[in-house]
């Protein structure tokens, strides 16, 4: 098979690596890819927003399956364009992907289908939103979310009316996230443990994957603004078999069935971002594709061949099957440029990737990188690299991941030093309770 991966970040680098392991695959292309991905796939400089160009590439190069990484081409209708040309694609339709591209649609969909989530209000006017936030019915802390896609940055936890009004001003009046802030969702702040839950589906049959936990805030101890993701680990220590079953029954099954009833059959990877509360799991958000940096933590643990699962889901022939996983735990640490998630500097040389990958169990996925005049990589984006490590337990995986990260250097680099450490503490507490 010839496989095309769409995207150019750390998630896509992890997908390329995993797909290349399949004995079914003879060639992997990535569009646009990046200078790091070019070590493992042929990179073709086509922007993910150019869905017609991607379809033309797949047709001319005899691609057997295209796997979509980022959300943008899904929201632009890449599936319809590929179906028009009779090309196989792993990823949902534009209508089904609205479960991610519109927070307002997502919350209303959950309400219609009895899917547990936090209470919410939707506002299309900044004046009405501020009035609500300063009124007596708002309960703090609460969360203000931009309705549309904002690269993981359109979520603000507000502790009082002033912070709520400031969030609305930024999103709706100053449009810091562009058209994503045309309307906002104000929702209940849920307390508990977060979990990232993944399934592959063909719109009818569902195959669950291992769960992860990701870390969205830029600073240690979950301080600072939200980002696209600063790290993850797998499997999630907080997700028991009982809760896993509840998530499948009350959330995933209802989501897939509800989308089908509403004329939006879902084919692809569905991600449910969960809060595990005292009252059970609640949905924080959906993603219509693999998450980043969860993918970098998830895929190295996969023992099964990923490619047949992707191909079967794309062609509506998915069988209910168990996916096998390595016994090791994984930890991913994102290394970002100085200033991220705000303005960043670019062009600094990156050193030490080979040294990092010399650590047992460590791989480095490249995201915001470009090629220098020689063979070196340069900083080209906010999230630059993801260091992933496998270990017999979380403690070993953490140690290896940070050993690898410590061997990498570029001017102004930053990364959290507490990824998965709360999971180790939770596991220790659970063992003491036995």
C-alpha positions in Angstrom: 0.0 0.0 0.0 0.9 3.6 -0.5 -0.2 5.9 2.3 -0.5 9.7 2.3 -0.5 11.4 5.7 -1.8 15.0 5.7 -0.2 17.4 8.1 3.2 18.6 9.3 3.4 18.3 13.1 4.5 16.0 15.8 1.2 14.0 15.6 1.9 13.4 11.9 5.5 12.4 12.6 4.2 9.7 15.0 1.6 8.5 12.5 4.3 8.3 9.7 6.5 6.2 12.0 3.8 3.9 13.0 2.4 3.4 9.5 5.9 2.7 8.2 6.1 -0.3 10.6 3.3 -2.1 8.8 4.3 -4.9 6.5 1.4 -3.9 4.2 3.0 -0.5 3.4 5.5 0.1 0.6 5.7 3.9 0.6 4.6 6.8 2.9 4.1 10.4 1.7 3.4 13.3 4.0 1.9 16.7 2.9 3.4 19.1 3.7 5.4 17.2 6.4 8.5 19.0 7.8 12.3 18.7 7.8 12.2 16.0 10.6 9.4 14.0 9.0 11.5 13.9 5.8 13.8 11.4 7.5 10.9 8.9 7.4 8.6 9.8 4.5 8.6 11.7 1.2 7.4 15.2 2.0 5.3 17.0 -0.6 4.8 20.8 -0.2 1.0 20.9 -0.3 -0.8 22.9 2.4 -3.5 20.9 4.3 -6.1 23.6 3.4 -5.6 22.7 -0.3 -8.0 19.8 -0.4 -8.2 19.7 -4.2 -4.4 19.6 -4.4 -4.2 16.8 -1.9 -6.8 14.8 -3.8 -4.9 15.4 -7.1 -1.7 14.2 -5.4 -3.4 11.0 -4.1 -4.8 10.3 -7.5 -1.6 10.9 -9.5 0.6 9.0 -7.1 -1.7 6.0 -6.8 -2.3 6.5 -3.0 -4.3 3.6 -1.5 -5.2 5.4 1.7 -5.0 9.0 2.9 -4.8 9.6 6.7 -5.8 13.1 7.9 -3.9 14.5 10.9 -5.1 18.1 11.5 -8.7 19.4 11.9 -8.6 22.1 9.2 -8.9 19.9 6.0 -11.7 18.0 7.7 -13.7 21.2 8.3 -13.0 22.1 4.6 -14.6 19.0 3.3 -11.6 16.9 2.3 -13.6 13.7 2.6 -16.2 14.8 0.0 -13.5 15.8 -2.4 -11.8 12.4 -2.0 -15.1 10.5 -2.4 -15.8 12.5 -5.5 -12.6 11.0 -7.0 -13.2 7.5 -5.5 -10.2 7.8 -3.2 -10.0 6.2 0.2 -9.6 8.6 3.2 -9.5 8.1 6.9 -11.3 11.0 8.5 -14.9 12.2 9.0 -17.0 14.3 6.7 -17.3 18.0 7.2 -20.8 17.6 8.8 -19.5 15.0 11.2 -16.4 17.0 12.0 -18.6 19.9 13.2 -18.6 18.0 16.5 -15.1 19.6 16.9 -15.3 22.7 14.7 -18.2 24.2 16.6 -18.3 24.1 20.4 -21.9 25.3 20.3 -23.0 22.5 18.0 -21.1 20.0 20.1 -22.8 21.1 23.4 -26.3 21.2 21.8 -25.7 17.8 20.3 -24.8 16.3 23.6 -27.9 17.8 25.2 -30.1 16.4 22.5 -28.6 12.9 22.8 -28.3 12.6 26.6 -24.5 12.6 26.6 -23.2 13.7 30.0 -21.4 17.1 29.9 -21.3 20.3 31.9 -24.2 22.9 31.9 -23.7 25.7 29.4 -25.0 28.8 27.7 -24.3 30.0 24.2 -23.9 33.7 23.3 -23.7 35.4 19.9 -23.4 38.9 21.4 -20.6 40.1 23.6 -23.0 42.5 25.4 -25.3 39.6 26.3 -22.3 37.4 27.3 -20.9 40.1 29.6 -24.4 40.7 31.1 -24.7 37.0 31.9 -21.2 36.8 33.4 -21.8 39.8 35.7 -25.3 38.6 36.6 -26.4 36.5 39.5 -26.9 33.3 37.6 -23.2 32.8 36.6 -21.4 30.4 39.0 -17.6 30.8 39.3 -15.2 29.4 38.4 -16.6 28.8 34.9 -15.1 28.3 31.4 -15.4 30.6 28.4 -14.7 28.9 25.0 -14.5 30.3 21.5 -17.0 28.4 19.4 -14.6 27.7 16.5 -11.2 26.2 16.0 -8.5 28.0 17.9 -5.6 25.6 18.0 -6.4 24.5 21.6 -6.0 28.1 22.8 -9.6 29.3 22.8 -10.4 28.1 26.3 -10.2 30.3 29.4 -11.0 29.3 33.0 -12.5 32.4 34.7 -12.5 32.9 38.5 -14.6 36.0 38.7 -16.8 38.3 36.5 -13.8 40.5 35.5 -11.9 37.5 34.1 -15.1 36.4 32.3 -15.6 39.8 30.8 -11.9 40.0 29.7 -12.2 36.6 28.0 -15.3 37.7 26.1 -13.7 40.9 25.1 -10.6 39.1 23.7 -12.6 36.5 21.8 -15.7 38.4 20.6 -14.6 42.0 20.4 -10.9 41.9 19.7 -11.2 38.6 17.8 -7.8 37.2 19.0 -8.9 33.9 17.6 -10.4 35.3 14.4 -13.8 34.0 13.3 -13.6 31.3 16.0 -14.9 34.0 18.5 -18.0 35.0 16.6 -19.9 33.2 19.4 -18.8 31.8 22.7 -19.9 29.0 25.0 -19.9 29.7 28.7 -20.0 26.4 30.6 -19.8 24.9 34.0 -16.3 24.3 35.4 -16.0 20.6 36.1 -13.6 19.2 38.7 -11.9 15.8 38.6 -9.2 14.0 36.5 -8.9 14.5 32.8 -8.8 11.6 30.3 -8.3 11.5 26.5 -10.4 8.7 25.1 -9.9 7.4 21.5 -12.0 5.1 19.3 -11.8 4.2 15.6 -15.2 3.8 14.0 -16.7 3.3 10.5 -20.0 4.9 11.6 -21.4 1.6 12.9 -18.8 -0.6 14.5 -16.4 0.9 17.1 -12.9 -0.2 18.2 -11.6 1.5 21.4 -8.0 2.4 21.8 -5.9 3.0 24.9 -6.7 6.1 26.9 -4.2 8.9 27.7 -4.0 12.0 29.9 -2.8 15.2 28.4 -1.5 18.5 29.9 -2.9 21.7 28.2 -1.5 24.5 30.4 1.9 25.9 29.5 3.3 25.9 33.0 4.0 23.3 35.7 1.3 22.6 38.1 -1.2 23.5 35.3 -0.4 27.2 35.5 -0.6 29.7 32.7 -2.7 29.8 29.5 -3.9 26.8 27.5 -1.9 25.5 24.7 -2.2 22.9 22.0 -0.7 20.4 24.5 2.5 20.3 26.5 2.7 16.5 27.1 0.8 13.3 27.7 1.1 9.8 29.1 -0.6 6.4 28.4 -2.4 4.5 29.6 -4.5 6.7 31.9 -4.1 5.6 35.5 -7.5 7.1 36.5 -9.7 5.1 34.0 -10.8 1.9 35.6 -12.5 -0.9 33.7 -15.9 0.1 35.1 -15.4 3.7 34.0 -14.1 2.6 30.6 -17.4 0.7 30.1 -19.5 3.7 31.3 -17.6 5.9 28.8 -18.3 3.5 25.9 -22.0 3.0 26.9 -23.0 6.6 27.9 -20.7 8.6 25.7 -19.1 6.9 22.7 -22.0 4.7 21.6 -24.5 7.6 22.1 -22.2 9.9 20.1 -21.8 7.6 17.1 -25.5 6.7 17.1 -26.6 10.3 17.5 -24.5 11.5 14.6 -25.8 8.8 12.4 -29.4 9.6 13.3 -28.8 13.3 12.5 -27.5 12.4 9.0 -23.8 12.9 9.9 -22.4 9.3 10.0 -18.9 9.4 11.5 -16.0 7.5 10.0 -12.5 8.0 11.4 -10.9 8.7 14.8 -13.1 10.1 17.5 -11.5 11.7 20.5 -13.5 12.5 23.6 -11.8 14.8 26.1 -13.3 13.7 29.4 -13.4 15.0 33.0 -13.7 12.1 35.4 -15.9 13.7 38.1 -17.4 12.3 41.3 -20.7 11.9 39.4 -19.1 10.0 36.6 -17.4 10.9 33.3 -18.4 14.1 31.5 -17.4 15.3 28.1 -15.3 18.4 27.9 -14.8 18.4 24.1 -14.6 16.3 21.1 -11.8 16.1 18.5 -12.5 14.7 15.0 -8.9 13.4 14.6 -5.9 12.1 16.6 -4.8 14.4 19.4 -1.5 16.1 19.8 0.5 15.3 22.0 -1.5 12.2 22.9 -0.8 10.5 19.6 2.9 10.6 20.3 2.3 8.8 23.6 -0.3 6.4 22.3 1.1 5.0 19.1 4.5 3.7 20.4 2.5 1.4 22.7 0.5 -0.1 19.9 1.4 -3.7 19.1 -1.3 -4.3 16.6 -0.9 -3.1 13.0 -2.6 0.3 12.7 -2.9 0.3 9.0 -5.7 -2.4 8.6 -7.7 -0.6 11.2 -7.5 2.7 9.3 -8.2 1.1 6.0 -11.2 -0.8 7.3 -12.7 2.3 8.9 -12.3 4.3 5.8 -14.1 1.6 3.7 -16.9 0.9 6.3 -15.5 -2.6 6.9 -14.3 -2.3 10.4 -14.6 -5.4 12.5 -15.0 -5.3 16.3 -11.6 -6.5 17.4 -9.3 -6.1 20.3 -6.2 -3.9 19.7 -3.1 -5.3 21.4 -0.8 -3.0 23.4 2.7 -3.3 24.7 3.0 -3.6 28.4 5.3 -0.6 28.7 4.0 2.8 29.8 4.7 5.9 27.7 5.4 9.6 28.5 5.6 12.4 26.0 7.1 15.8 26.7 6.6 18.7 24.3 9.5 21.1 23.9 8.3 24.6 22.9 9.9 27.8 21.7 10.3 30.8 24.1 7.1 32.8 24.3 4.8 30.0 23.3 1.7 30.1 23.3 2.3 33.8 22.4 4.7 35.3 19.9 7.8 33.3 19.4 11.3 33.6 17.8 12.2 31.4 14.9 15.4 30.3 13.2 17.5 29.1 16.1 19.4 25.9 15.5 18.3 22.7 17.3 20.9 20.4 18.6 20.8 17.0 20.4 18.0 15.0 18.7 20.3 12.1 17.9 21.6 12.2 21.5 18.1 12.1 22.8 17.1 9.1 20.6 20.2 7.3 21.9 18.4 6.9 25.3 16.7 3.6 25.5 13.0 3.7 24.6 13.1 7.3 23.3 11.9 8.8 20.0 11.6 12.4 19.0 8.8 13.7 16.9 9.4 16.9 15.0 6.7 19.6 14.7 7.7 23.3 14.4 11.0 22.7 12.5 12.5 23.7 9.2 15.7 22.8 7.4 18.8 24.9 7.9 21.5 25.6 5.3 23.3 22.5 6.4 21.8 19.3 7.8 20.6 21.0 11.0 17.0 21.7 12.0 15.8 25.2 12.9 13.0 26.4 15.2 10.0 27.2 13.0 6.9 27.0 15.3 5.6 27.2 18.8 5.6 23.5 19.7 9.0 22.4 18.3 9.5 18.7 19.3 8.0 15.9 21.3 10.2 13.6 23.3 8.5 10.2 23.9 9.8 7.4 26.1 8.6 3.9 26.8 9.4 2.3 30.2 8.4 -0.7 32.3 6.4 1.7 34.5 5.7 5.4 34.5 8.7 6.2 36.7 11.0 4.7 34.2 9.2 6.3 31.2 9.4 9.7 32.9 13.1 9.3 33.7 13.9 8.4 30.1 11.7 11.1 28.6 13.4 13.8 30.7 16.8 12.3 30.1 16.1 12.7 26.3 14.7 16.2 26.6 17.8 17.2 28.6 20.0 16.3 25.7 18.3 18.7 23.3 19.1 22.4 23.2 18.1 25.5 21.4 17.9 29.1 22.5 14.9 29.8 24.7 13.5 26.3 24.7 10.9 25.5 27.4 9.1 22.4 28.6 7.1 21.3 31.6 9.0 19.1 34.1 6.0 17.6 35.8 4.4 15.6 33.0 2.9 12.4 34.4 4.3 12.9 37.9 0.7 13.3 39.3 -0.1 10.0 37.7 2.8 8.4 39.6 1.5 9.9 42.8 -2.1 8.8 42.1 -0.8 5.2 41.4 1.1 5.2 44.7 -1.9 6.4 46.6 -4.1 3.7 45.0 -1.5 1.0 46.0 -1.5 2.3 49.6 -5.3 2.0 49.6 -5.3 -1.7 48.6 
